[in-house]
Amino acid sequence: MVRVIMGVKGTGKTKQMIELINSAVHSENGNVVCIERGNKLTYDIHSKIRLVEASHYDMGNFDFMKGFISGMYAGNYDITHIFIDSLTKIVGVDPADHSVEVFLDWLSKFSDDNNIKFTVTISADESLATEGVKKYF
């Protein structure tokens, strides 16, 4: 399962993400991971959540992100939910770029194959979303 939360700055994406992350720690039977850009969530999320600061790993494209997620899962099969905050800012692509849709489709297949949930935020106006991205709203 892949869920996308999309909106411009100030629409409450981060607040919604924090609530989802903190509730996941109580409802998930496995480990929960959050990949973020910067350290804005450090004090707002439960200490049991594995927080990954993306800039420490130079995630410059979706191929790197795929390898990173695959590697995290290979090292810990108990991961049940991965949150990705500000996906397009982490990778450095335009939110309307077709590669976002391709990556979300890959996440969906990875999710189905490995029984992991993904929740992703994208900082952009929802009107910029392609039909392929909208199917994950």
N, CA, C and O of each residue as an XYZ file, in Angstrom:
548
protein
N       0.832     -1.169      0.000
C       0.000      0.000      0.000
C       0.883      1.240      0.000
O       1.799      1.369      0.812
N       0.596      2.137     -0.911
C       1.300      3.412     -0.995
C       0.256      4.511     -0.872
O      -0.777      4.486     -1.541
N       0.542      5.470     -0.011
C      -0.352      6.611      0.161
C       0.463      7.876     -0.022
O       1.537      8.021      0.561
N      -0.050      8.797     -0.836
C       0.616     10.071     -1.078
C      -0.216     11.192     -0.472
O      -1.429     11.269     -0.664
N       0.471     12.056      0.266
C      -0.133     13.275      0.797
C       0.564     14.418      0.072
O       1.778     14.593      0.183
N      -0.221     15.191     -0.671
C       0.375     16.233     -1.502
C      -0.295     17.562     -1.216
O      -1.514     17.625     -1.054
N       0.491     18.618     -1.154
C      -0.044     19.957     -0.945
C       1.083     20.964     -0.853
O       2.241     20.604     -0.642
N       0.734     22.218     -1.011
C       1.733     23.278     -0.913
C       2.097     23.508      0.545
O       1.427     23.016      1.453
N       3.153     24.253      0.751
C       3.616     24.568      2.105
C       2.484     25.234      2.897
O       1.802     26.129      2.399
N       2.303     24.779      4.132
C       1.286     25.366      4.995
C      -0.062     24.669      4.965
O      -1.006     25.127      5.609
N      -0.169     23.568      4.229
C      -1.462     22.872      4.139
C      -1.618     21.765      5.184
O      -2.640     21.079      5.195
N      -0.633     21.579      6.055
C      -0.768     20.611      7.135
C      -0.214     19.228      6.847
O      -0.522     18.278      7.566
N       0.594     19.100      5.813
C       1.168     17.785      5.466
C       2.030     17.239      6.601
O       1.906     16.074      6.979
N       2.900     18.083      7.138
C       3.816     17.626      8.186
C       3.049     17.243      9.445
O       3.351     16.223     10.065
N       2.080     18.032      9.822
C       1.266     17.712     11.000
C       0.551     16.377     10.812
O       0.514     15.551     11.725
N      -0.011     16.174      9.635
C      -0.696     14.913      9.332
C       0.296     13.746      9.353
O      -0.014     12.670      9.864
N       1.480     13.966      8.800
C       2.518     12.935      8.783
C       2.929     12.567     10.208
O       3.057     11.384     10.523
N       3.136     13.556     11.067
C       3.529     13.297     12.455
C       2.472     12.461     13.161
O       2.803     11.520     13.882
N       1.209     12.795     12.959
C       0.116     12.022     13.580
C       0.114     10.585     13.072
O      -0.057      9.651     13.855
N       0.303     10.401     11.773
C       0.330      9.050     11.202
C       1.522      8.245     11.714
O       1.391      7.060     12.020
N       2.682      8.890     11.806
C       3.883      8.210     12.289
C       3.694      7.777     13.737
O       3.978      6.632     14.089
N       3.217      8.689     14.572
C       3.051      8.371     15.985
C       1.965      7.335     16.238
O       2.061      6.565     17.194
N       0.944      7.300     15.407
C      -0.069      6.252     15.578
C       0.446      4.913     15.051
O       0.049      3.860     15.551
N       1.323      4.941     14.051
C       1.884      3.702     13.502
C       2.713      2.960     14.528
O       2.752      1.730     14.521
N       3.377      3.691     15.413
C       4.215      3.042     16.420
C       3.374      2.149     17.331
O       3.880      1.170     17.880
N       2.093      2.482     17.492
C       1.212      1.688     18.347
C       0.438      0.623     17.571
O       0.058     -0.402     18.136
N       0.206      0.860     16.287
C      -0.626     -0.072     15.522
C       0.168     -1.072     14.681
O      -0.362     -2.117     14.304
N       1.423     -0.765     14.387
C       2.236     -1.664     13.563
C       2.872     -2.746     14.432
O       3.248     -2.495     15.577
N       2.985     -3.945     13.877
C       3.609     -5.040     14.600
C       5.114     -5.102     14.396
O       5.801     -5.876     15.063
N       5.627     -4.297     13.486
C       7.059     -4.308     13.189
C       7.672     -2.951     13.387
O       7.142     -2.118     14.121
N       8.800     -2.727     12.727
C       9.533     -1.473     12.840
C       9.010     -0.432     11.860
O       8.582     -0.758     10.752
N       9.051      0.807     12.281
C       8.600      1.930     11.468
C       9.799      2.839     11.209
O      10.563      3.153     12.122
N       9.953      3.260      9.944
C      11.074      4.098      9.531
C      10.515      5.382      8.922
O       9.490      5.368      8.241
N      11.202      6.483      9.178
C      10.843      7.749      8.551
C      12.082      8.338      7.897
O      13.095      8.561      8.559
N      11.998      8.591      6.589
C      13.075      9.237      5.851
C      12.658     10.694      5.662
O      11.599     10.977      5.101
N      13.491     11.606      6.132
C      13.162     13.030      6.037
C      14.351     13.826      5.536
O      15.490     13.361      5.571
N      14.070     15.022      5.073
C      15.115     15.959      4.648
C      15.216     17.027      5.727
O      14.260     17.764      5.967
N      16.348     17.110      6.364
C      16.502     18.014      7.502
C      16.163     17.270      8.783
O      16.005     16.049      8.777
N      16.053     18.002      9.868
C      15.752     17.345     11.132
C      14.521     17.931     11.804
O      14.474     18.044     13.029
N      13.531     18.301     11.014
C      12.359     18.969     11.573
C      11.444     18.039     12.372
O      10.646     18.521     13.175
N      11.534     16.722     12.175
C      10.647     15.796     12.878
C      11.269     15.197     14.143
O      10.593     14.486     14.887
N      12.526     15.475     14.386
C      13.280     14.835     15.463
C      12.546     14.844     16.803
O      12.497     13.818     17.481
N      11.990     15.957     17.188
C      11.373     16.070     18.514
C       9.866     15.828     18.509
O       9.235     15.835     19.566
N       9.289     15.616     17.333
C       7.844     15.454     17.235
C       7.385     14.004     17.109
O       6.207     13.708     17.312
N       8.297     13.109     16.780
C       7.881     11.726     16.600
C       8.412     10.846     17.726
O       9.406     11.166     18.379
N       7.730      9.747     17.928
C       8.052      8.802     19.000
C       9.481      8.280     18.843
O       9.964      8.090     17.728
N      10.140      8.056     19.963
C      11.543      7.637     19.928
C      11.755      6.234     19.363
O      12.886      5.870     19.040
N      10.698      5.446     19.239
C      10.828      4.102     18.665
C      10.936      4.123     17.138
O      11.299      3.120     16.523
N      10.621      5.257     16.539
C      10.666      5.386     15.082
C      12.119      5.568     14.650
O      12.841      6.387     15.219
N      12.544      4.806     13.648
C      13.893      4.951     13.089
C      13.872      6.141     12.149
O      13.258      6.078     11.084
N      14.529      7.217     12.525
C      14.541      8.437     11.739
C      15.812      8.492     10.909
O      16.915      8.405     11.448
N      15.657      8.637      9.587
C      16.787      8.685      8.668
C      16.836     10.076      8.042
O      15.877     10.507      7.401
N      17.947     10.771      8.229
C      18.115     12.093      7.644
C      18.748     11.920      6.269
O      19.920     11.559      6.156
N      17.969     12.178      5.230
C      18.352     11.870      3.853
C      19.632     12.560      3.389
O      20.379     11.995      2.590
N      19.893     13.757      3.869
C      21.072     14.480      3.372
C      22.383     13.808      3.783
O      23.430     14.097      3.203
N      22.340     12.933      4.756
C      23.541     12.196      5.149
C      23.924     11.139      4.113
O      25.025     10.592      4.165
N      23.022     10.849      3.174
C      23.236      9.771      2.209
C      23.225     10.240      0.764
O      23.294      9.405     -0.138
N      23.141     11.531      0.506
C      23.217     12.079     -0.848
C      22.263     11.377     -1.812
O      22.680     10.873     -2.855
N      20.990     11.350     -1.456
C      19.968     10.708     -2.287
C      19.614     11.629     -3.446
O      18.665     12.408     -3.354
N      20.361     11.544     -4.524
C      20.195     12.474     -5.627
C      19.302     12.007     -6.753
O      19.031     12.772     -7.678
N      18.832     10.759     -6.698
C      17.940     10.283     -7.761
C      17.111      9.101     -7.253
O      17.360      8.564     -6.173
N      16.136      8.718     -8.045
C      15.235      7.646     -7.616
C      15.911      6.280     -7.607
O      15.524      5.417     -6.819
N      16.903      6.060     -8.454
C      17.621      4.788     -8.412
C      18.324      4.616     -7.069
O      18.318      3.528     -6.492
N      18.927      5.692     -6.578
C      19.564      5.636     -5.262
C      18.522      5.349     -4.191
O      18.748      4.529     -3.301
N      17.374      6.029     -4.277
C      16.304      5.842     -3.290
C      15.797      4.400     -3.293
O      15.538      3.833     -2.232
N      15.654      3.806     -4.475
C      15.226      2.407     -4.572
C      16.236      1.487     -3.885
O      15.860      0.599     -3.121
N      17.518      1.709     -4.165
C      18.562      0.907     -3.542
C      18.609      1.102     -2.043
O      18.827      0.149     -1.295
N      18.407      2.329     -1.600
C      18.430      2.634     -0.175
C      17.297      1.915      0.557
O      17.510      1.306      1.605
N      16.100      1.991     -0.005
C      14.943      1.328      0.607
C      15.130     -0.181      0.580
O      14.858     -0.861      1.570
N      15.588     -0.704     -0.541
C      15.825     -2.150     -0.643
C      16.870     -2.600      0.373
O      16.712     -3.642      1.009
N      17.932     -1.821      0.527
C      18.980     -2.146      1.476
C      18.504     -2.092      2.917
O      18.867     -2.942      3.729
N      17.689     -1.089      3.237
C      17.130     -1.015      4.594
C      16.315     -2.261      4.898
O      16.420     -2.848      5.975
N      15.492     -2.653      3.916
C      14.640     -3.821      4.133
C      15.474     -5.102      4.200
O      15.176     -5.989      4.999
N      16.501     -5.206      3.380
C      17.373     -6.386      3.404
C      18.059     -6.522      4.755
O      18.332     -7.635      5.206
N      18.339     -5.402      5.399
C      18.988     -5.422      6.700
C      18.020     -5.582      7.858
O      18.440     -5.838      8.987
N      16.716     -5.433      7.590
C      15.719     -5.527      8.653
C      14.364     -5.916      8.064
O      13.588     -5.057      7.646
N      14.094     -7.207      8.036
C      12.837     -7.703      7.478
C      11.636     -7.398      8.363
O      10.502     -7.701      7.992
N      11.871     -6.802      9.526
C      10.775     -6.462     10.429
C      10.172     -5.088     10.148
O       9.263     -4.660     10.860
N      10.663     -4.390      9.120
C      10.091     -3.085      8.766
C       8.700     -3.308      8.179
O       8.523     -4.087      7.243
N       7.711     -2.605      8.751
C       6.338     -2.738      8.265
C       5.793     -1.458      7.641
O       4.802     -1.500      6.912
N       6.434     -0.313      7.921
C       5.935      0.942      7.378
C       7.113      1.903      7.204
O       7.918      2.085      8.117
N       7.202      2.513      6.022
C       8.216      3.525      5.759
C       7.499      4.814      5.367
O       6.676      4.833      4.452
N       7.827      5.872      6.070
C       7.317      7.202      5.764
C       8.431      7.978      5.055
O       9.586      7.935      5.479
N       8.086      8.682      3.984
C       9.054      9.507      3.261
C       8.488     10.925      3.213
O       7.473     11.173      2.563
N       9.145     11.845      3.900
C       8.678     13.221      3.969
C       9.389     14.059      2.910
O      10.618     14.064      2.844
N       8.628     14.760      2.091
C       9.148     15.648      1.031
C       9.968     14.882     -0.008
O      11.126     15.211     -0.264
N       9.362     13.871     -0.593
C      10.032     13.000     -1.558
C      10.760     13.761     -2.655
O      11.943     13.513     -2.889
N      10.089     14.671     -3.326
C      10.712     15.334     -4.473
C      11.828     16.291     -4.055
O      12.723     16.578     -4.849
N      11.782     16.780     -2.835
C      12.882     17.618     -2.337
C      14.090     16.755     -1.988
O      15.228     17.173     -2.204
N      13.861     15.571     -1.456
C      14.960     14.659     -1.127
C      15.712     14.278     -2.400
O      16.942     14.305     -2.439
N      14.960     13.926     -3.432
C      15.563     13.439     -4.669
C      15.941     14.580     -5.610
O      16.800     14.407     -6.475
N      15.318     15.729     -5.454
C      15.647     16.882     -6.283
C      15.034     16.851     -7.664
O      15.695     17.178     -8.650
N      13.766     16.457     -7.745
C      13.061     16.472     -9.031
C      11.807     17.329     -8.925
O      11.303     17.590     -7.833
N      11.325     17.753    -10.064
C      10.086     18.509    -10.131
C       8.918     17.573     -9.794
O       8.877     16.445    -10.286
N       7.973     18.023     -8.966
C       6.844     17.161     -8.594
C       5.996     16.681     -9.775
O       5.320     15.657     -9.672
N       6.026     17.402    -10.881
C       5.248     17.007    -12.051
C       6.020     16.068    -12.980
O       5.479     15.616    -13.989
N       7.265     15.775    -12.653
C       8.107     14.915    -13.477
C       7.547     13.490    -13.504
O       7.072     12.979    -12.490
N       7.609     12.867    -14.665
C       7.093     11.498    -14.839
C       7.820     10.487    -13.941
O       7.251      9.457    -13.581
N       9.063     10.779    -13.582
C       9.831      9.853    -12.750
C       9.215      9.661    -11.373
O       9.434      8.625    -10.745
N       8.443     10.641    -10.886
C       7.766     10.507     -9.594
C       6.741      9.378     -9.678
O       6.655      8.531     -8.789
N       5.976      9.381    -10.749
C       4.972      8.337    -10.977
C       5.629      6.962    -11.091
O       5.145      5.989    -10.513
N       6.712      6.884    -11.823
C       7.429      5.615    -12.004
C       7.939      5.107    -10.650
O       7.836      3.917    -10.352
N       8.486      6.007     -9.840
C       8.983      5.615     -8.520
C       7.837      5.126     -7.627
O       7.979      4.116     -6.937
N       6.716      5.831     -7.636
C       5.579      5.411     -6.808
C       5.054      4.041     -7.248
O       4.635      3.239     -6.413
N       5.078      3.779     -8.544
C       4.676      2.450     -9.035
C       5.650      1.384     -8.534
O       5.235      0.285     -8.164
N       6.956      1.712     -8.523
C       7.949      0.778     -7.987
C       7.697      0.542     -6.499
O       7.763     -0.593     -6.028
N       7.407      1.628     -5.751
C       7.105      1.489     -4.320
C       5.902      0.585     -4.107
O       5.894     -0.237     -3.190
N       4.896      0.731     -4.940
C       3.690     -0.082     -4.816
C       4.002     -1.563     -5.019
O       3.507     -2.413     -4.279
N       4.814     -1.867     -6.014
C       5.199     -3.268     -6.248
C       6.044     -3.787     -5.094
O       5.836     -4.907     -4.627
N       7.007     -2.971     -4.623
C       7.841     -3.355     -3.481
C       6.972     -3.587     -2.251
O       7.202     -4.520     -1.482
N       5.984     -2.738     -2.077
C       5.039     -2.863     -0.963
C       4.283     -4.183     -1.027
O       4.186     -4.900     -0.031
N       3.755     -4.496     -2.193
C       3.011     -5.749     -2.373
C       3.899     -6.975     -2.175
O       3.491     -7.951     -1.544
N       5.111     -6.917     -2.717
C       6.033     -8.057     -2.635
C       6.536     -8.314     -1.220
O       6.829     -9.454     -0.861
N       6.638     -7.256     -0.413
C       7.273     -7.384      0.899
C       6.368     -7.038      2.079
O       6.808     -7.031      3.229
N       5.118     -6.755      1.788
C       4.131     -6.447      2.830
C       4.570     -5.259      3.702
O       4.554     -5.332      4.930
N       4.957     -4.180      3.040
C       5.360     -2.942      3.711
C       4.426     -1.834      3.244
O       4.061     -1.776      2.069
N       4.041     -0.961      4.160
C       3.241      0.206      3.812
C       4.182      1.396      3.605
O       5.213      1.510      4.268
N       3.815      2.268      2.687
C       4.563      3.492      2.440
C       3.614      4.680      2.505
O       2.526      4.649      1.931
N       4.031      5.711      3.198
C       3.314      6.980      3.201
C       4.327      8.041      2.784
O       5.403      8.157      3.369
N       3.960      8.815      1.756
C       4.882      9.759      1.134
C       4.236     11.137      1.081
O       3.063     11.262      0.730
N       5.002     12.179      1.431
C       4.505     13.529      1.213
C       5.272     14.158      0.051
O       6.463     13.919     -0.145
N       4.543     14.966     -0.705
C       5.123     15.721     -1.815
C       4.685     17.171     -1.641
O       3.490     17.457     -1.565
N       5.643     18.078     -1.577
C       5.355     19.496     -1.390
C       5.129     20.170     -2.734
O       6.064     20.665     -3.364
N       3.888     20.181     -3.155
C       3.500     20.837     -4.406
C       1.979     20.872     -4.471
O       1.294     20.123     -3.775
N       1.473     21.744     -5.307
C       0.033     21.835     -5.500
C      -0.493     20.526     -6.092
O       0.103     19.968     -7.013
N      -1.595     20.053     -5.564
C      -2.182     18.798     -6.045
C      -2.498     18.835     -7.535
O      -2.520     17.789     -8.184
N      -2.740     20.014     -8.084
C      -3.070     20.128     -9.508
C      -1.888     19.737    -10.397
O      -2.073     19.458    -11.581
N      -0.677     19.714     -9.837
C       0.502     19.312    -10.605
C       0.641     17.791    -10.704
O       1.442     17.291    -11.494
N      -0.125     17.067     -9.915
C      -0.008     15.606     -9.889
C      -0.533     14.997    -11.185
O      -1.582     15.390    -11.697
N       0.219     14.033    -11.700
C      -0.241     13.287    -12.870
C      -1.308     12.290    -12.420
O      -1.479     12.056    -11.224
N      -2.005     11.718    -13.358
C      -3.016     10.701    -13.015
C      -2.369      9.517    -12.305
O      -2.969      8.907    -11.420
N      -1.143      9.202    -12.703
C      -0.419      8.101    -12.073
C      -0.074      8.365    -10.623
O       0.024      7.427     -9.831
N       0.112      9.614    -10.264
C       0.366      9.988     -8.865
C      -0.954     10.063     -8.102
O      -1.033      9.639     -6.949
N      -1.985     10.602     -8.743
C      -3.294     10.770     -8.081
C      -3.887      9.449     -7.613
O      -4.663      9.427     -6.657
N      -3.538      8.357     -8.265
C      -4.110      7.063     -7.849
C      -3.624      6.646     -6.463
O      -4.174      5.717     -5.870
N      -2.599      7.320     -5.940
C      -2.090      7.008     -4.608
C      -2.600      7.961     -3.534
O      -2.204      7.850     -2.373
N      -3.484      8.909     -3.908
C      -4.062      9.840     -2.916
C      -5.005      9.088     -2.015
O      -5.598      9.678     -1.112
